[in-house]
């Protein structure tokens, strides 16, 4: 059974966090990789309403917090921890394999500035993070997280298996929205209904289709940059040209970098914030994105 979410997600509204030194980084280490290990996972309907700090202990603003998807698995690393000031209570967690901190109140619950909605704690889940393909035959049914109805998954569709809990798999659909849900897989290591995608099958997407998928994420990011610079212009009168992310197709990889390149380090957090969105649209391909020298790289082989 799922754990009682009250101890972790009880909330106190209106509490102001302690001042955090900007840029102060606390290294988070884990004794096992992000896949194939057991963990405690927190699911929250509206995680954007929680008070969240990134790995530099900078509080996420409304735009950044709003990018955290509903019911995204929040892997609890340390349920009771402290921020870098040494006295502000928090929980150390991972979201999309990135470290974050969730502010806690004195009673041990998570602080929020709104209503986070439904929440659930799942203990001893098995993390996978692999891609599985549904085989021809009987279609499987998926229950979207937080919903009562079900949707049919057609044979041939690929999904990202995030974790398994009590004989059910928690998966992410291969779409830009990246909806999460539960599906019953008849066995943990493959069956006549499904199998783990082979390395060859994962990388079978045509480069042109892959570029088109990634371009949708880059276009959204560039629109956000233009809006930010337009707002700055209205406030300051400065007419600076906004930087923009550009995609370059190389022989063995796809590169998404900021231009002008001289600003890549200044916008490192923006590049990092793009990574989960790129990973979502890569769902079902077996490809994964990484950040190298200030740019997002997608190795093709």
TIZATOR-122260 format. One record per residue (C-alpha): residue in one letter; residue number from 1; x, y, z. Coordinates in steps of 0.2 Angstrom, whole numbers, plus 2048, in hexadecimal, padded with zeros to 3 digits. Example, Ala and Ser with C-alpha at 12.3 -4.5 7.8 and 13.67 -1.06 7.14 Angstrom:
<rs>
@aa->A, i->1, c1->83E, c2->7EA, c3->827 $
@aa->S, i->2, c1->844, c2->7FB, c3->824 $
</rs>
This chain:
<rs>
@aa->X, i->1, c1->800, c2->800, c3->800 $
@aa->X, i->2, c1->805, c2->812, c3->7FD $
@aa->X, i->3, c1->80C, c2->81B, c3->80C $
@aa->X, i->4, c1->803, c2->829, c3->814 $
@aa->X, i->5, c1->807, c2->839, c3->80B $
@aa->X, i->6, c1->803, c2->844, c3->81A $
@aa->X, i->7, c1->814, c2->843, c3->822 $
@aa->X, i->8, c1->81D, c2->849, c3->813 $
@aa->X, i->9, c1->810, c2->854, c3->80A $
@aa->X, i->10, c1->807, c2->85C, c3->818 $
@aa->X, i->11, c1->809, c2->86F, c3->814 $
@aa->X, i->12, c1->80A, c2->880, c3->81C $
@aa->X, i->13, c1->804, c2->88F, c3->812 $
@aa->X, i->14, c1->80D, c2->8A0, c3->813 $
@aa->X, i->15, c1->81D, c2->89A, c3->81B $
@aa->X, i->16, c1->82C, c2->8A3, c3->814 $
@aa->X, i->17, c1->83C, c2->899, c3->811 $
@aa->X, i->18, c1->84C, c2->89E, c3->819 $
@aa->X, i->19, c1->858, c2->8A8, c3->80E $
@aa->X, i->20, c1->862, c2->89D, c3->802 $
@aa->X, i->21, c1->873, c2->8A2, c3->7FC $
@aa->X, i->22, c1->871, c2->8A2, c3->7E9 $
@aa->X, i->23, c1->87C, c2->896, c3->7E0 $
@aa->X, i->24, c1->880, c2->88C, c3->7EF $
@aa->X, i->25, c1->881, c2->87A, c3->7E9 $
@aa->X, i->26, c1->87F, c2->86A, c3->7F4 $
@aa->X, i->27, c1->885, c2->85A, c3->7EB $
@aa->X, i->28, c1->878, c2->84C, c3->7EC $
@aa->X, i->29, c1->87F, c2->83B, c3->7EA $
@aa->X, i->30, c1->875, c2->82A, c3->7E8 $
@aa->X, i->31, c1->87C, c2->819, c3->7EC $
@aa->X, i->32, c1->874, c2->812, c3->7DC $
@aa->X, i->33, c1->870, c2->818, c3->7CA $
@aa->X, i->34, c1->85F, c2->820, c3->7C6 $
@aa->X, i->35, c1->858, c2->810, c3->7BF $
@aa->X, i->36, c1->856, c2->7FF, c3->7C6 $
@aa->X, i->37, c1->856, c2->803, c3->7D8 $
@aa->X, i->38, c1->849, c2->804, c3->7E6 $
@aa->X, i->39, c1->843, c2->815, c3->7ED $
@aa->X, i->40, c1->835, c2->81F, c3->7F4 $
@aa->X, i->41, c1->82B, c2->829, c3->7E8 $
@aa->X, i->42, c1->820, c2->838, c3->7EB $
@aa->X, i->43, c1->812, c2->83C, c3->7DE $
@aa->X, i->44, c1->80A, c2->84D, c3->7DF $
@aa->X, i->45, c1->7FC, c2->853, c3->7D4 $
@aa->X, i->46, c1->802, c2->865, c3->7D4 $
@aa->X, i->47, c1->814, c2->865, c3->7D8 $
@aa->X, i->48, c1->816, c2->877, c3->7D2 $
@aa->X, i->49, c1->80D, c2->87C, c3->7E2 $
@aa->X, i->50, c1->81B, c2->875, c3->7ED $
@aa->X, i->51, c1->82A, c2->880, c3->7F2 $
@aa->X, i->52, c1->838, c2->879, c3->7E8 $
@aa->X, i->53, c1->84A, c2->87D, c3->7E7 $
@aa->X, i->54, c1->856, c2->878, c3->7D9 $
@aa->X, i->55, c1->867, c2->86F, c3->7DC $
@aa->X, i->56, c1->86F, c2->881, c3->7DF $
@aa->X, i->57, c1->862, c2->884, c3->7EC $
@aa->X, i->58, c1->85A, c2->891, c3->7E2 $
@aa->X, i->59, c1->847, c2->892, c3->7E4 $
@aa->X, i->60, c1->83D, c2->88E, c3->7D4 $
@aa->X, i->61, c1->832, c2->89C, c3->7CE $
@aa->X, i->62, c1->821, c2->899, c3->7C8 $
@aa->X, i->63, c1->826, c2->896, c3->7B6 $
@aa->X, i->64, c1->834, c2->889, c3->7BA $
@aa->X, i->65, c1->828, c2->880, c3->7C7 $
@aa->X, i->66, c1->81A, c2->880, c3->7BA $
@aa->X, i->67, c1->825, c2->875, c3->7AF $
@aa->X, i->68, c1->825, c2->867, c3->7BC $
@aa->X, i->69, c1->818, c2->85B, c3->7B5 $
@aa->X, i->70, c1->809, c2->855, c3->7BF $
@aa->X, i->71, c1->80C, c2->844, c3->7C8 $
@aa->X, i->72, c1->81E, c2->844, c3->7C2 $
@aa->X, i->73, c1->827, c2->837, c3->7CD $
@aa->X, i->74, c1->831, c2->840, c3->7DB $
@aa->X, i->75, c1->83E, c2->834, c3->7E2 $
@aa->X, i->76, c1->842, c2->838, c3->7F4 $
@aa->X, i->77, c1->854, c2->837, c3->7F8 $
@aa->X, i->78, c1->854, c2->83E, c3->809 $
@aa->X, i->79, c1->843, c2->841, c3->811 $
@aa->X, i->80, c1->84A, c2->84C, c3->81F $
@aa->X, i->81, c1->858, c2->857, c3->81A $
@aa->X, i->82, c1->85F, c2->869, c3->81C $
@aa->X, i->83, c1->862, c2->876, c3->80F $
@aa->X, i->84, c1->874, c2->87E, c3->80E $
@aa->X, i->85, c1->870, c2->88A, c3->81C $
@aa->X, i->86, c1->871, c2->87B, c3->828 $
@aa->X, i->87, c1->85F, c2->87E, c3->830 $
@aa->X, i->88, c1->852, c2->87F, c3->823 $
@aa->X, i->89, c1->849, c2->86E, c3->822 $
@aa->X, i->90, c1->846, c2->867, c3->811 $
@aa->X, i->91, c1->845, c2->856, c3->807 $
@aa->X, i->92, c1->852, c2->852, c3->7FB $
@aa->X, i->93, c1->84A, c2->84A, c3->7EB $
@aa->X, i->94, c1->84D, c2->846, c3->7D9 $
@aa->X, i->95, c1->841, c2->84C, c3->7CB $
@aa->X, i->96, c1->845, c2->845, c3->7B9 $
@aa->X, i->97, c1->856, c2->840, c3->7C1 $
@aa->X, i->98, c1->85A, c2->852, c3->7C6 $
@aa->X, i->99, c1->85D, c2->856, c3->7D8 $
@aa->X, i->100, c1->851, c2->862, c3->7E1 $
@aa->X, i->101, c1->84C, c2->867, c3->7F2 $
@aa->X, i->102, c1->83A, c2->868, c3->7F9 $
@aa->X, i->103, c1->838, c2->874, c3->807 $
@aa->X, i->104, c1->830, c2->86D, c3->817 $
@aa->X, i->105, c1->827, c2->875, c3->826 $
@aa->X, i->106, c1->82B, c2->872, c3->838 $
@aa->X, i->107, c1->81E, c2->864, c3->839 $
@aa->X, i->108, c1->827, c2->85A, c3->82B $
@aa->X, i->109, c1->81B, c2->85D, c3->81D $
@aa->X, i->110, c1->81F, c2->865, c3->80D $
@aa->X, i->111, c1->81C, c2->878, c3->80C $
@aa->X, i->112, c1->812, c2->87F, c3->7FD $
@aa->X, i->113, c1->80B, c2->88F, c3->7F8 $
@aa->X, i->114, c1->7FB, c2->888, c3->7F0 $
@aa->X, i->115, c1->7F1, c2->877, c3->7F0 $
@aa->X, i->116, c1->7FC, c2->869, c3->7E9 $
@aa->X, i->117, c1->7ED, c2->85E, c3->7E7 $
@aa->X, i->118, c1->7EE, c2->84B, c3->7E8 $
@aa->X, i->119, c1->7FE, c2->843, c3->7EF $
@aa->X, i->120, c1->804, c2->832, c3->7F2 $
@aa->X, i->121, c1->814, c2->82A, c3->7F9 $
@aa->X, i->122, c1->819, c2->819, c3->7F2 $
@aa->X, i->123, c1->827, c2->810, c3->7FB $
@aa->X, i->124, c1->833, c2->803, c3->7F5 $
@aa->X, i->125, c1->82F, c2->806, c3->7E2 $
@aa->X, i->126, c1->83B, c2->7FF, c3->7D5 $
@aa->X, i->127, c1->842, c2->80C, c3->7CA $
@aa->X, i->128, c1->845, c2->808, c3->7B8 $
@aa->X, i->129, c1->845, c2->817, c3->7AC $
@aa->X, i->130, c1->845, c2->80B, c3->79D $
@aa->X, i->131, c1->83B, c2->80B, c3->78D $
@aa->X, i->132, c1->82F, c2->7FD, c3->78A $
@aa->X, i->133, c1->825, c2->7F9, c3->77A $
@aa->X, i->134, c1->813, c2->7F1, c3->77A $
@aa->X, i->135, c1->813, c2->7E3, c3->76E $
@aa->X, i->136, c1->805, c2->7DE, c3->762 $
@aa->X, i->137, c1->7F6, c2->7D6, c3->769 $
@aa->X, i->138, c1->7EB, c2->7DB, c3->778 $
@aa->X, i->139, c1->7EC, c2->7EE, c3->77B $
@aa->X, i->140, c1->7F0, c2->7F3, c3->78D $
@aa->X, i->141, c1->7E7, c2->800, c3->797 $
@aa->X, i->142, c1->7EF, c2->80E, c3->7A0 $
@aa->X, i->143, c1->7E7, c2->818, c3->7AF $
@aa->X, i->144, c1->7EE, c2->82A, c3->7AE $
@aa->X, i->145, c1->7F5, c2->830, c3->7BF $
@aa->X, i->146, c1->7E7, c2->838, c3->7C9 $
@aa->X, i->147, c1->7D9, c2->833, c3->7BE $
@aa->X, i->148, c1->7CC, c2->826, c3->7BF $
@aa->X, i->149, c1->7CA, c2->821, c3->7AD $
@aa->X, i->150, c1->7D5, c2->817, c3->7A2 $
@aa->X, i->151, c1->7DC, c2->819, c3->790 $
@aa->X, i->152, c1->7E1, c2->80C, c3->784 $
@aa->X, i->153, c1->7F4, c2->80A, c3->77F $
@aa->X, i->154, c1->7F5, c2->803, c3->76D $
@aa->X, i->155, c1->801, c2->7F5, c3->769 $
@aa->X, i->156, c1->811, c2->7FC, c3->763 $
@aa->X, i->157, c1->811, c2->80B, c3->76E $
@aa->X, i->158, c1->821, c2->80E, c3->779 $
@aa->X, i->159, c1->820, c2->815, c3->78A $
@aa->X, i->160, c1->82D, c2->81A, c3->797 $
@aa->X, i->161, c1->82C, c2->80E, c3->7A6 $
@aa->X, i->162, c1->831, c2->819, c3->7B5 $
@aa->X, i->163, c1->82E, c2->80D, c3->7C3 $
@aa->X, i->164, c1->824, c2->7FE, c3->7C9 $
@aa->X, i->165, c1->81A, c2->7FC, c3->7D8 $
@aa->X, i->166, c1->80F, c2->7EE, c3->7DE $
@aa->X, i->167, c1->80F, c2->7E5, c3->7CD $
@aa->X, i->168, c1->80A, c2->7F5, c3->7C4 $
@aa->X, i->169, c1->815, c2->800, c3->7B9 $
@aa->X, i->170, c1->815, c2->813, c3->7BA $
@aa->X, i->171, c1->819, c2->819, c3->7A8 $
@aa->X, i->172, c1->81B, c2->829, c3->79F $
@aa->X, i->173, c1->812, c2->82B, c3->78E $
@aa->X, i->174, c1->81D, c2->830, c3->77F $
@aa->X, i->175, c1->816, c2->841, c3->77C $
@aa->X, i->176, c1->81A, c2->853, c3->77F $
@aa->X, i->177, c1->80E, c2->854, c3->78D $
@aa->X, i->178, c1->817, c2->844, c3->795 $
@aa->X, i->179, c1->807, c2->83E, c3->79E $
@aa->X, i->180, c1->80A, c2->831, c3->7AC $
@aa->X, i->181, c1->800, c2->822, c3->7B0 $
@aa->X, i->182, c1->7FE, c2->810, c3->7B6 $
@aa->X, i->183, c1->7FE, c2->801, c3->7AB $
@aa->X, i->184, c1->7FE, c2->7EE, c3->7B0 $
@aa->X, i->185, c1->80D, c2->7E5, c3->7A8 $
@aa->X, i->186, c1->80B, c2->7D2, c3->7AA $
@aa->X, i->187, c1->81E, c2->7CF, c3->7AE $
@aa->X, i->188, c1->82C, c2->7DB, c3->7B3 $
@aa->X, i->189, c1->838, c2->7D5, c3->7A6 $
@aa->X, i->190, c1->82D, c2->7D3, c3->796 $
@aa->X, i->191, c1->81E, c2->7C9, c3->791 $
@aa->X, i->192, c1->814, c2->7C5, c3->781 $
@aa->X, i->193, c1->80C, c2->7D6, c3->784 $
@aa->X, i->194, c1->81B, c2->7E1, c3->785 $
@aa->X, i->195, c1->82E, c2->7E1, c3->786 $
@aa->X, i->196, c1->83C, c2->7ED, c3->789 $
@aa->X, i->197, c1->842, c2->7F6, c3->77A $
@aa->X, i->198, c1->852, c2->7F0, c3->773 $
@aa->X, i->199, c1->860, c2->7FC, c3->770 $
@aa->X, i->200, c1->85E, c2->7FA, c3->75E $
@aa->X, i->201, c1->84C, c2->7FD, c3->75E $
@aa->X, i->202, c1->84D, c2->80C, c3->769 $
@aa->X, i->203, c1->859, c2->816, c3->75E $
@aa->X, i->204, c1->84E, c2->812, c3->74E $
@aa->X, i->205, c1->846, c2->823, c3->74D $
@aa->X, i->206, c1->84A, c2->82D, c3->73D $
@aa->X, i->207, c1->855, c2->83C, c3->740 $
@aa->X, i->208, c1->849, c2->847, c3->738 $
@aa->X, i->209, c1->83B, c2->842, c3->743 $
@aa->X, i->210, c1->846, c2->844, c3->752 $
@aa->X, i->211, c1->84B, c2->855, c3->74D $
@aa->X, i->212, c1->839, c2->85A, c3->74B $
@aa->X, i->213, c1->835, c2->854, c3->75D $
@aa->X, i->214, c1->844, c2->85D, c3->765 $
@aa->X, i->215, c1->83F, c2->86D, c3->75B $
@aa->X, i->216, c1->82F, c2->86E, c3->763 $
@aa->X, i->217, c1->837, c2->86F, c3->774 $
@aa->X, i->218, c1->844, c2->87C, c3->76E $
@aa->X, i->219, c1->837, c2->887, c3->766 $
@aa->X, i->220, c1->82D, c2->888, c3->777 $
@aa->X, i->221, c1->83E, c2->88C, c3->780 $
@aa->X, i->222, c1->842, c2->89A, c3->773 $
@aa->X, i->223, c1->830, c2->8A1, c3->775 $
@aa->X, i->224, c1->833, c2->8A2, c3->788 $
@aa->X, i->225, c1->843, c2->8AB, c3->786 $
@aa->X, i->226, c1->83B, c2->8B8, c3->77A $
@aa->X, i->227, c1->82D, c2->8BB, c3->787 $
@aa->X, i->228, c1->83A, c2->8BE, c3->795 $
@aa->X, i->229, c1->844, c2->8CA, c3->78A $
@aa->X, i->230, c1->834, c2->8D3, c3->785 $
@aa->X, i->231, c1->82F, c2->8D5, c3->797 $
@aa->X, i->232, c1->841, c2->8DC, c3->79C $
@aa->X, i->233, c1->840, c2->8E8, c3->78D $
@aa->X, i->234, c1->830, c2->8EF, c3->794 $
@aa->X, i->235, c1->837, c2->8F1, c3->7A5 $
@aa->X, i->236, c1->848, c2->8F7, c3->7A1 $
@aa->X, i->237, c1->847, c2->8FE, c3->790 $
@aa->X, i->238, c1->856, c2->8F4, c3->78A $
@aa->X, i->239, c1->854, c2->8EC, c3->779 $
@aa->X, i->240, c1->85F, c2->8DD, c3->77B $
@aa->X, i->241, c1->85D, c2->8CF, c3->76E $
@aa->X, i->242, c1->858, c2->8BF, c3->777 $
@aa->X, i->243, c1->863, c2->8AF, c3->776 $
@aa->X, i->244, c1->85C, c2->8A0, c3->76D $
@aa->X, i->245, c1->85F, c2->88D, c3->76D $
@aa->X, i->246, c1->864, c2->886, c3->75D $
@aa->X, i->247, c1->864, c2->874, c3->757 $
@aa->X, i->248, c1->873, c2->86D, c3->74E $
@aa->X, i->249, c1->873, c2->85B, c3->746 $
@aa->X, i->250, c1->884, c2->853, c3->747 $
@aa->X, i->251, c1->889, c2->842, c3->740 $
@aa->X, i->252, c1->888, c2->839, c3->751 $
@aa->X, i->253, c1->87D, c2->845, c3->75B $
@aa->X, i->254, c1->870, c2->853, c3->75C $
@aa->X, i->255, c1->876, c2->863, c3->765 $
@aa->X, i->256, c1->86B, c2->870, c3->76D $
@aa->X, i->257, c1->875, c2->87F, c3->772 $
@aa->X, i->258, c1->872, c2->891, c3->776 $
@aa->X, i->259, c1->877, c2->89F, c3->76A $
@aa->X, i->260, c1->881, c2->8A9, c3->76D $
@aa->X, i->261, c1->88C, c2->89C, c3->775 $
@aa->X, i->262, c1->894, c2->8A8, c3->780 $
@aa->X, i->263, c1->884, c2->8A9, c3->78A $
@aa->X, i->264, c1->883, c2->896, c3->78D $
@aa->X, i->265, c1->88A, c2->896, c3->79E $
@aa->X, i->266, c1->87F, c2->8A4, c3->7A4 $
@aa->X, i->267, c1->870, c2->89A, c3->79E $
@aa->X, i->268, c1->875, c2->88A, c3->7A5 $
@aa->X, i->269, c1->866, c2->888, c3->7B0 $
@aa->X, i->270, c1->85B, c2->88B, c3->7A1 $
@aa->X, i->271, c1->864, c2->87E, c3->797 $
@aa->X, i->272, c1->862, c2->872, c3->7A6 $
@aa->X, i->273, c1->84F, c2->876, c3->7A7 $
@aa->X, i->274, c1->84D, c2->870, c3->795 $
@aa->X, i->275, c1->855, c2->85F, c3->798 $
@aa->X, i->276, c1->845, c2->857, c3->79F $
@aa->X, i->277, c1->83A, c2->85D, c3->791 $
@aa->X, i->278, c1->847, c2->856, c3->784 $
@aa->X, i->279, c1->847, c2->846, c3->78D $
@aa->X, i->280, c1->834, c2->845, c3->78D $
@aa->X, i->281, c1->833, c2->846, c3->77A $
@aa->X, i->282, c1->841, c2->839, c3->778 $
@aa->X, i->283, c1->836, c2->82D, c3->781 $
@aa->X, i->284, c1->834, c2->81D, c3->778 $
@aa->X, i->285, c1->843, c2->820, c3->76D $
@aa->X, i->286, c1->850, c2->819, c3->77A $
@aa->X, i->287, c1->85B, c2->829, c3->777 $
@aa->X, i->288, c1->860, c2->834, c3->785 $
@aa->X, i->289, c1->865, c2->846, c3->787 $
@aa->X, i->290, c1->874, c2->84C, c3->791 $
@aa->X, i->291, c1->87C, c2->85D, c3->794 $
@aa->X, i->292, c1->88E, c2->860, c3->78E $
@aa->X, i->293, c1->897, c2->870, c3->78D $
@aa->X, i->294, c1->887, c2->87A, c3->790 $
@aa->X, i->295, c1->87D, c2->872, c3->782 $
@aa->X, i->296, c1->871, c2->864, c3->781 $
@aa->X, i->297, c1->877, c2->855, c3->778 $
@aa->X, i->298, c1->86D, c2->846, c3->771 $
@aa->X, i->299, c1->87A, c2->838, c3->76C $
@aa->X, i->300, c1->873, c2->82E, c3->75D $
@aa->X, i->301, c1->87D, c2->81F, c3->760 $
</rs>
